[in-house]
Amino acid sequence: MSRVADWGNDLYTGRRSFNFVGRSKTWYKVSAVLLVIAALGFIVRPLNFSLEFTGGSEFRVATQQAPADYESRATQAVREVVGSSASANVSTVGGDIVRVQTEELPADEIRDVNDELATAFDVKSNQISSNLIGPSWGESVSKQALRALVVFLLLTTLMMTLYYRNWKMAVSSMVALAHDMFITVGIYTWVGFEVSPASLIGFLTVLGYSLYDTVVVFDHVKENTRAAFANRRKSFAEAANLAVNQTLVRSINTTVIAVLPIIAVLVIGFAYLGPGTLLDLSLALFIGMSVGAVSSIFIATPLLVDLRRRDPEVVQLADDAEKFQARRQRELERTTTGPELAPVSGAPGAATAAKGESASSPSSTVDGGSAPVEGDAQTVTGRKVHKYAQSPGPRNQPKKTPRKRRRG
């Protein structure tokens, strides 16, 4: 733990640094590849919308324990009524409920499928529930979610523009949000996860989390760049890169702490609960939070620096910082390559100097003793030292002169 703390402290003070901003082109290329892969997912394998969006019939069979061949039993029961070409989406909920989703069926076929499922699973008819969901409900939910997303993005852009007093910061954060959402949905397309109303709620929550992480980084960018404009010692890119390094440990810790309970919910959901609102919500949060932490570090701040690179004040700051660093380097070289200091007592050159002048400068002793009184100090400084100068006692004390009394 101490090493991790030391590592985080070095990143915060700038003693150790990762060049996130300087390698922005690398991050852009990696991000572009991920975006292209996500876009191909919409073509190769469209989103798997739940029954709430597509409409259809749903049956739930309550059993003591779902048999090993529950999927084949349910599919065969549906095909006995609808036809051999009928398809059914079969899954378990909680281990003891078999969920069967089909296309929208008329009332008589729903009753027949209900009876066939009761026979296939050897249960009573009252242990099977059926629901008919029309596509209009899902269409209404989609429109409301899209309207909420547009309002959220507009208000967020306006707020960040007013807070940071720079529209380029707002644009960078919005690009990072779009990056997170597109990749998250792309993962859903390739893996085939079901998109339910709970998933939409998770997507909207991910937007807020990603924006929160980006704002934390941008606050440090604002502080560092303001100091850089004041002292003219660092360029805008250097100050922004320092901000990312200062918040790196915090971003990692926040993401890990937020994702750990979601992982626990995912494990319980896949192992015991099965498909449902809790699993759909936690799955969207897990994917979105992981992607959002990456974008706030590798996309948002490098993009901000690139957008402001040609601003006149940023260009002037870069020139001033370069001049300051060059002047500092010259002073450092002048200090290291300056005239050699005279050797002092105990240094390698001190003994040689003392031998060279031993004939002309006899060693002095204190009170008739044999210990020399700083003999090499006489040689180094070139000044003669009185034999009692280094001796303690009354001879080395200043004389006291009596004060004259004033006559009143």
C-alpha positions in Angstrom: 0.0 0.0 0.0 2.9 2.4 0.7 4.2 1.8 -2.8 0.8 2.7 -4.3 0.7 5.8 -2.1 4.2 6.8 -3.1 3.3 6.2 -6.7 0.2 8.4 -6.5 2.1 11.1 -4.6 4.8 11.1 -7.4 2.1 11.5 -10.0 0.5 14.4 -8.1 3.7 16.3 -7.6 4.9 15.7 -11.2 8.0 13.7 -10.1 6.6 10.9 -12.2 4.4 11.5 -15.2 2.6 9.7 -18.1 2.4 11.6 -21.3 -1.3 11.3 -22.0 -1.6 14.5 -23.9 1.6 14.0 -26.0 0.3 10.7 -27.3 -3.1 11.9 -28.2 -2.8 10.6 -31.8 -2.3 7.1 -30.5 -5.4 7.3 -28.3 -7.4 8.7 -31.2 -6.4 5.8 -33.5 -7.3 3.2 -30.8 -10.7 5.0 -30.2 -11.4 5.2 -34.0 -10.8 1.4 -34.3 -13.2 0.7 -31.4 -15.8 3.0 -32.9 -15.6 1.3 -36.3 -16.0 -2.1 -34.6 -19.0 -0.8 -32.7 -20.5 0.6 -35.9 -20.1 -2.7 -37.7 -22.1 -4.3 -34.9 -25.2 -2.4 -35.9 -24.8 -3.9 -39.4 -23.8 -7.4 -38.7 -25.9 -8.0 -35.6 -28.6 -5.5 -34.8 -29.6 -4.7 -31.2 -31.6 -7.4 -29.4 -34.6 -5.4 -28.2 -36.7 -6.9 -25.4 -40.3 -7.7 -25.7 -41.3 -4.3 -24.3 -40.0 -2.7 -27.5 -40.9 -5.2 -30.2 -44.2 -6.4 -28.7 -45.3 -10.0 -28.4 -46.5 -12.7 -26.0 -44.8 -13.8 -22.8 -45.3 -17.0 -20.8 -43.9 -17.8 -17.4 -43.9 -21.3 -16.1 -43.5 -21.8 -12.3 -41.6 -25.0 -11.6 -39.9 -26.6 -8.6 -36.7 -26.7 -10.6 -36.2 -25.9 -14.2 -35.2 -29.2 -16.0 -32.0 -29.4 -18.0 -33.8 -29.5 -21.3 -36.2 -26.6 -20.5 -35.3 -24.7 -23.6 -36.1 -27.6 -26.0 -39.4 -28.4 -24.1 -40.6 -24.8 -24.3 -39.7 -24.4 -28.0 -41.4 -27.6 -28.9 -44.6 -26.6 -27.1 -44.8 -23.3 -29.0 -44.2 -25.0 -32.3 -47.0 -27.5 -31.6 -49.4 -24.6 -31.7 -47.9 -21.9 -34.0 -45.9 -24.1 -36.4 -42.5 -25.6 -37.0 -41.1 -22.3 -38.2 -42.0 -20.4 -35.0 -39.2 -19.1 -32.8 -39.2 -18.6 -29.0 -36.8 -16.8 -26.7 -36.5 -19.1 -23.6 -34.7 -18.3 -20.4 -34.9 -18.9 -16.7 -35.6 -16.4 -14.0 -34.4 -17.3 -10.5 -33.8 -20.9 -11.4 -37.4 -22.0 -10.9 -39.3 -19.9 -13.5 -39.1 -20.6 -17.2 -39.8 -17.5 -19.3 -40.9 -18.0 -22.9 -41.2 -15.0 -25.3 -42.8 -15.3 -28.7 -44.2 -13.1 -31.4 -47.6 -11.5 -30.8 -50.2 -14.3 -30.8 -54.0 -14.2 -30.9 -56.1 -15.1 -27.8 -56.9 -18.7 -28.9 -53.3 -19.5 -29.7 -52.2 -18.1 -26.3 -54.6 -20.5 -24.6 -53.3 -23.5 -26.6 -49.6 -22.6 -25.9 -50.5 -22.3 -22.2 -51.9 -25.8 -22.3 -48.9 -27.2 -24.2 -46.5 -25.7 -21.7 -48.4 -27.2 -18.8 -48.1 -30.6 -20.4 -44.4 -30.2 -21.3 -43.4 -29.2 -17.8 -45.9 -31.4 -16.0 -47.5 -28.5 -14.1 -51.1 -27.2 -13.6 -52.5 -24.5 -15.9 -52.7 -22.0 -13.0 -48.9 -22.2 -12.6 -48.5 -20.6 -16.0 -49.0 -16.8 -16.5 -49.3 -15.2 -19.9 -49.0 -11.5 -21.0 -49.6 -9.7 -24.3 -47.4 -6.7 -24.8 -48.0 -4.3 -27.7 -45.1 -2.5 -29.4 -46.8 0.9 -28.7 -45.5 0.8 -25.1 -41.9 0.3 -26.1 -42.2 3.0 -28.8 -43.5 5.5 -26.2 -40.6 4.6 -23.8 -38.1 5.1 -26.6 -39.4 8.5 -27.5 -39.4 9.6 -23.8 -35.8 8.3 -23.4 -34.6 10.1 -26.5 -36.3 13.3 -25.5 -34.7 13.1 -22.0 -31.3 12.5 -23.7 -31.5 15.5 -25.9 -32.6 17.8 -23.0 -29.8 16.4 -20.8 -27.1 17.0 -23.5 -28.3 20.6 -24.2 -28.4 21.6 -20.5 -25.1 19.9 -19.8 -23.4 21.7 -22.7 -24.8 25.1 -21.6 -23.9 24.5 -17.9 -20.3 23.5 -18.7 -19.8 26.4 -21.1 -20.9 28.9 -18.4 -18.9 27.1 -15.7 -15.6 26.9 -17.5 -16.2 30.0 -19.6 -14.9 28.1 -22.6 -17.1 26.3 -25.1 -14.2 24.0 -26.1 -14.3 22.3 -22.7 -18.0 21.6 -23.2 -17.4 20.2 -26.7 -14.6 17.9 -25.4 -16.8 16.6 -22.6 -19.7 16.0 -25.0 -17.5 14.1 -27.5 -16.3 11.9 -24.6 -19.9 11.2 -23.7 -20.8 10.2 -27.2 -17.7 8.1 -27.4 -18.8 6.2 -24.2 -22.4 5.7 -25.3 -21.5 4.5 -28.8 -19.0 1.9 -27.6 -21.3 0.7 -24.9 -24.2 0.2 -27.3 -21.7 -1.4 -29.7 -20.7 -4.0 -27.1 -24.4 -4.8 -26.7 -24.8 -5.4 -30.4 -21.8 -7.8 -30.6 -22.5 -9.8 -27.5 -26.2 -9.9 -28.0 -27.3 -8.5 -24.7 -31.0 -7.7 -24.5 -31.9 -4.0 -24.5 -34.8 -3.5 -22.1 -36.2 -0.3 -20.4 -33.9 -1.0 -17.5 -31.0 -0.9 -20.0 -32.0 2.5 -21.1 -32.0 3.7 -17.5 -28.5 2.3 -17.2 -27.4 4.1 -20.3 -28.6 7.5 -19.0 -26.9 6.8 -15.6 -23.7 6.0 -17.4 -23.9 9.5 -19.1 -24.0 11.1 -15.7 -21.1 9.0 -14.3 -18.9 9.7 -17.3 -19.6 13.4 -17.2 -18.8 13.4 -13.4 -15.4 11.8 -14.0 -14.6 14.2 -16.8 -15.6 17.3 -14.7 -13.2 16.1 -12.0 -10.3 16.1 -14.5 -11.3 19.4 -16.0 -11.4 21.1 -12.7 -7.7 20.2 -12.2 -7.0 21.3 -15.8 -8.6 24.6 -15.0 -6.6 25.1 -11.8 -3.3 24.1 -13.5 -3.7 26.1 -16.6 -4.7 29.2 -14.6 -1.5 28.9 -12.6 0.4 28.4 -15.9 -1.0 31.6 -17.4 0.0 33.4 -14.2 3.6 32.3 -13.8 4.4 31.4 -17.5 6.5 28.4 -16.6 4.5 25.6 -18.2 2.7 25.3 -21.5 -1.1 24.6 -21.7 -0.4 21.0 -22.7 2.0 20.4 -19.9 -0.4 21.8 -17.3 -3.3 19.8 -18.7 -1.2 16.6 -18.7 -0.2 17.2 -15.1 -3.9 17.5 -14.2 -4.6 14.1 -15.8 -1.7 12.5 -13.8 -2.9 14.1 -10.6 -6.4 12.6 -11.0 -5.3 9.3 -12.4 -5.2 7.4 -9.1 -8.5 9.0 -8.0 -10.2 8.0 -11.3 -9.0 4.4 -10.9 -10.0 4.2 -7.3 -13.5 5.6 -8.0 -14.1 3.3 -10.9 -13.0 0.2 -9.0 -15.1 1.1 -5.9 -18.1 1.8 -8.1 -17.7 -1.4 -10.2 -17.1 -3.9 -7.5 -20.7 -4.0 -6.1 -22.0 -4.1 -9.7 -19.8 -7.1 -10.4 -21.3 -8.8 -7.3 -24.8 -8.1 -8.6 -23.9 -9.4 -12.1 -22.5 -12.7 -10.6 -25.7 -13.2 -8.5 -27.9 -12.2 -11.5 -26.3 -14.6 -14.0 -26.0 -17.5 -11.5 -29.3 -17.3 -9.6 -31.7 -14.5 -10.6 -31.6 -14.8 -14.4 -32.8 -12.1 -16.8 -34.6 -9.2 -15.2 -34.5 -5.5 -14.4 -31.7 -5.8 -11.9 -29.4 -7.7 -14.3 -30.1 -5.4 -17.2 -29.4 -2.3 -15.2 -26.2 -3.6 -13.6 -24.9 -4.9 -17.0 -25.3 -1.4 -18.6 -23.7 0.3 -15.6 -20.7 -2.1 -15.6 -19.9 -1.6 -19.3 -20.6 2.1 -19.3 -18.6 2.9 -16.2 -15.6 1.0 -17.4 -15.6 2.8 -20.8 -16.3 6.2 -19.2 -13.3 6.0 -16.9 -11.1 5.4 -20.0 -12.5 8.3 -22.0 -12.1 10.9 -19.3 -8.3 10.1 -19.2 -7.5 9.3 -22.8 -10.0 11.3 -24.9 -11.5 14.3 -23.1 -8.3 16.2 -22.0 -6.1 15.4 -25.1 -9.0 16.6 -27.3 -9.3 19.8 -25.2 -5.6 20.5 -25.7 -5.8 19.9 -29.4 -8.8 22.2 -29.7 -7.0 25.0 -27.9 -3.6 24.5 -29.4 -4.0 27.3 -31.9 -5.5 29.9 -29.5 -3.3 33.0 -29.5 -2.9 33.0 -25.7 -2.1 29.3 -25.7 0.6 29.8 -28.4 2.1 32.8 -26.5 2.1 30.7 -23.3 4.0 27.9 -25.0 6.6 30.4 -26.2 7.0 31.9 -22.8 7.3 28.5 -21.1 9.9 27.4 -23.6 12.0 30.5 -23.0 11.7 30.0 -19.2 12.7 26.4 -19.4 15.7 27.3 -21.7 16.8 30.0 -19.3 16.5 27.6 -16.4 18.6 25.0 -18.3 21.3 27.5 -18.9 21.4 28.5 -15.3 21.6 24.9 -14.3 24.5 24.3 -16.7 26.3 27.4 -15.4 26.0 26.1 -11.9 27.3 22.6 -12.6 30.1 23.8 -14.9 31.3 26.8 -12.8 34.7 27.3 -11.1 35.6 24.6 -8.7 35.2 25.3 -5.1 38.4 25.4 -2.9 39.0 22.2 -1.0 37.9 22.2 2.6 39.1 20.3 5.6 38.6 16.6 5.1 38.4 16.9 1.3 40.9 15.0 -0.9 42.6 18.2 -2.0 43.0 19.5 1.5 45.8 17.2 2.5 47.8 18.0 -0.6 47.4 21.7 0.0 48.5 21.3 3.6 51.6 19.4 2.7 52.6 22.1 0.1 52.6 24.8 2.6 53.8 23.0 5.7 57.3 24.5 5.5 56.0 28.1 5.5 53.1 27.7 7.8 54.1 25.8 11.0 51.3 24.2 12.9 50.2 26.0 16.0 49.2 24.4 19.2 46.9 25.3 22.1 48.4 25.6 25.6 51.5 23.8 24.6 49.6 20.8 23.3 50.5 18.9 20.2 47.2 19.2 18.4 47.3 21.6 15.4 44.9 24.5 15.4 43.2 24.3 12.0 46.5 24.3 10.2 44.8 23.5 6.9 42.4 26.4 7.4 45.3 28.8 7.3 46.5 27.2 4.0 43.0 27.3 2.3 42.1 30.8 3.2 45.5 32.3 2.9 45.1 34.2 6.2 47.3 33.8 9.3 45.4 32.8 12.3 46.6 33.8 15.7 47.6 30.9 17.9 44.9 31.8 20.5 42.2 32.6 18.0 40.6 29.1 18.2 41.4 28.7 21.9 38.7 29.0 24.5 39.2 31.0 27.6 39.6 34.5 28.7 42.3 35.3 26.1 39.7 34.9 23.4 37.1 37.0 25.1 36.6 40.7 24.3 37.8 43.2 26.9 35.2 44.8 29.1 35.5 48.5 29.4 33.8 50.2 32.4 31.1 52.6 31.5 31.6 56.2 32.6 28.9 57.5 34.9 27.2 60.6 33.8 27.2 63.4 36.2 23.8 64.6 36.8 
